[in-house]
Amino acid sequence: MELKGIYAPIPTPFTSDGSLDLPSLRTNLDAWTRSPLDGLVVCGSNGEQPFLEPEERALLVRTVRDRSGSRFPLVAGATQPTTRGTLELARRLADAGADALLLLPPHYFKGDPEGIRDYFVDVADRAPLPVVLYNMPANTGVNLGTDLILSLAEHPRIRGIKDTGGDITQLTVLCARRPEGFAVFCGSGNYFLPALAVGADGGTLGVANLYPGACDALRRAFREGRMEEARGLQHRLLEVSDAITRRHGVPGLKALMDHKGLYGGPCRPPLRPASPETVRRILEVDGKAHLDEWEEWRR
């Protein structure tokens, strides 16, 4: 698979009793297939992956594949605490229809950089699907540094990275020094334009669940040299993106989805729903951004 473009890290729908809500997932997928999205990430951070059982992850991937067919490349979160557990889950996700595995570093024991490297290499060597590295130090407490990433990028089955660290210098170094065929994705809509400017191949953007049209318009404006338009879109996307990721997280994203005609629904405990005051603030930020004009697929 070729990693490029705009991917949405889709939330996992739950019912009020905490069960998977597969009918609502299918409804969301019907909408996303009409959008300009290039791919989907299933069972990532926005998918509440730490709270999903292995069999649930496989069921989610199978549901997405069955409903969307070949419309999207599917990258599936496969991280488990052990190498053995990750490989077992990788086989399930491959059977369910995933195209690649998204892997966080093992992060409970942080004092062994070689052990982290071995984990990625062992999984890449033995898993049935290619690997996409996932750098998210805010959640794991581990930053995959440029030396480690570039070393792993030489592995033929490690195909790219989603970097959510927010360090534009690191992102620039990766784009400048990566081997051919290794994709660099930024992991936040907060800095999508800066990432494109330094050579990123695309982004896995929480805000793309709601505004893939605006994200695509930004990308096209950048490619065509319309930088004032691209900057304006980045500034408007920034406030919404920040509200539903860094500031209010998955509960904020799901709350805004519920107000935009998609199904967000509840989170799994211990994640709590967004408070009425938080929802009010998110809707105020969203209203000021005026991004809906690019989203005909939602109408």
N, C-alpha and C positions, 0 to 999 in steps of 0.2 A: 504494500500500500504506500501511496505517496502522502506524506504529511504536509499539508499546506492549507491556508485559508482560515476560516472562522469556524471554530467548534464550540458547541454549547455543552457545558458540564451540567447535565440535566438533573433536577431534583428527583428524589424518589417519592412518589405519592403514597401516603398512608391514609387509612380510614381512622375514624375516631377511636377505635380500640387498638390502634397500632399495627394492624395488619397491612400488608401490601395492597394498594388499591390499583390493580391492573387495568380495570376499565378506564379509570381516569388517566393512567399513563397512555393508553391507546388513544384517548381523545386528544391529549397534548401532542402525541406523535403525529396525528392527522394534521394538526395545525403546523407543526414544525416542518413537515414534508413540503408544505407550500411556501416555506420561507427560503431565503438565499443561503441558509447554513450549508457549510461544506462537510460537516461531520459532527458526531456526538460523542461525548464522554459519559459512560454509564458507571455508576458506583464510584464516583469520585468524591471529593469533599462536599460539593453541593448535593451529592446523592446520599450523604450521611453514611459513607462507607464504613466507619468504625462500628456502626450499630446494625450492620447487616450480616446475617449468617451466610456461610458459603452457598447453601442451596438457594437462598434468596437472591444472591448476586447472579447465579446462573439463570434463575427464572426471570429476573429483570432483563438480562441480556437477550435471552431467547424471545421474550415478549417484544422487545425493541426490534430485534431482527425480523421476527415474523410480521410485525405490523409495517415496518418501513421498507422491508425487502432489501434491495441493493441500493437504495437511495443514498444511504450514508455509510462511510467508514465508521466502525464502532471501536473505540478504545475503552477498555474496561479496567476498572480498578481491581488489582489482584493482590494487593499487599496483605500479608499475614505476618505475625511475629517471627515465624521461622522460615528458613529456606524450604524445608519439606512442605510446610503448610501452603506456602505460596505456589509451589509447583503443583500440588494437588488441586488448588483452586484454579490455577492456570489451565489445567486440562479440562476442568468443568466449563470454564468460560469459552475455551476454544470449541468444545462440543456444542455450546449454546449459540455460537455464531459470532463471537468477537473477532476482530481483525488484529488487535494489538493489546498489549498489557501495559497499564499505567502503574508504575511502582514507586512508592515512597521508600526512602531508606529505612532500614530497621533502626528504631530510635529509642528503645527503652534503655539499652546500654550504649552510651554515647562515646566511650573512651577508646574505641577500636576502629580507626579509619580503614585499616586493611580488611577488617571483618565486613565493613559496609561495602567495600569494593568487591570482596569475594561474593557477597550476597548477590549483587547485580550480575556478576559474571556467571555464577553458578546457575542462576535462573535463566539468563540469556542462552547459556550453553544447552540447557536441558528442557526448557519450556517449548510447547508446540507453536507459540506465536512470538513475533518480535516484541521488543521491550521499548517503552517510552519512559525515560526517567522523569521523576516528579520531585522537584525541589520546592519544598514549602516549609521553610525554617520557622515561620510564625507558629505552626502547629506541631512540628516535630522537634524543634529545638536543635536541629541539625541542618547546617547549610552545606550543600554539596559544592565545594569550591571549584574554581575553574580548572585547576590541574587534574582533579579527580574526574570531572565531567569530560574533559578533553581526552583523558586516557580511556575512559569507558566508551567514548564516541568512536574509537578505532575498532570496537567489536562489531562484526558484521551484522549481528542480530539486535544491536541497540541502535534504534533508528532515529531517536530524537529526544528532546527534553521539553517539558512544560516547566518553566521557571517562574515561580510566584514569589520569589524573594524580594522583588522590587528594587534590586540593585542594578541600575542601568549600566554601570561600568562593567559588572560581571556579564550582563547580557551582551554588551558590545564586544567584549573579549571573546565570548563564545561564537558570536556571528563572524568575527574576523578570523578565528583560528580553527574552526571546526573542519573536519574532513568532509569531502564531497559526499553527499547523500545523508548527512546528519541534520535533521530539522531542528530549528530553534523556535519554540512557541513562547510568547509571553503569557502569563497566567492571570492577567487582570486587565479589564477595560480601562483602568485608571491611567495606564501608560501605553495604550495600544499604538498610538501614533509615534511616540519616541521609539518604541520597539521596531516598528516598520522602518523608521528612518535609519536605524543602525543595522538593518539587514534581517530582521526576524521573518520567518516564513509565514507567520500567522499568529493567532491567539486562541487560547481556550478561555473564554470570557464568560463569567457569570451573567453579565448584562446582556449577552447574546441570546439568552433564553427569551428575553422580552424584546430586544431591539437589534436583531440580526440585520435588519435592513439598514439601520443607521450605521452599524459597524461596517457593513459592506460598502455603504456610500463613502465612509471615511477612507476605507482601503482604496476604492476606485479613485477618489479625489487625490490621494497621495500618489498613486501610480501615474496619474495623468498630469501631475505637476500643479494641481490646483491647491496650493498649500494653505491659502487663507481659508478656503472651505474646509479642508481637512482639520486645521487647527480649531475652527469654530465647532465642528462636530466633536472633536476630542474634548473641548471644554464643556460642552453640553452633556456628553456621555459621562464625564468624570463624576459629576455630582450624584447622578443616579447610581453609577457603578459603585462608588464609594459607600453609598447608603446601604446597598444590598449585599455588600461583601465585607469590607473591613469594619464598618461601623455596626451593622446590625445582622450580618451573617445570613445563614440559611433561613431563619425565621423571617427576616426582612424580605428576602427574595420571594419566599412563598406567599407572604402577605401581598406583595405587589402583583404577583401572578394572579392571585384571586381577584384583584381589582382590574385586571386587564383581559379577562375572558379565558384565562388558562386555569388549570387546577393546581393550586399550591398545597392547600390543606395543612394539616398539623405536622409537626416534627415528632420524632421519637424522643421520649425522655432519655437523658436529662435535658435535652434542648427544650426550652420553653417557648411558647408562642410569643410573637411580638406584641407588646402592650398596645392598647388603643392610642396612647400618646406617641409611641414609636411609629405606628401605622400612619398617624396623622402627619408626622414629620416626613416620612418617606413619600407620601402622596403629595405633600407640598413641594418637595424637591423635584419629584417626577413631573408635576404640573408645570413648573418653571422651565423645565428642559425642552418641552415642546418637541418630542422625538417621534410621536405617533405618525407623523406624515409619511415616514419611510416604511411603515409596517402594514401594507395592504393585506398581507397574508392573515392578519388577525381580524380583518373586517369581514 
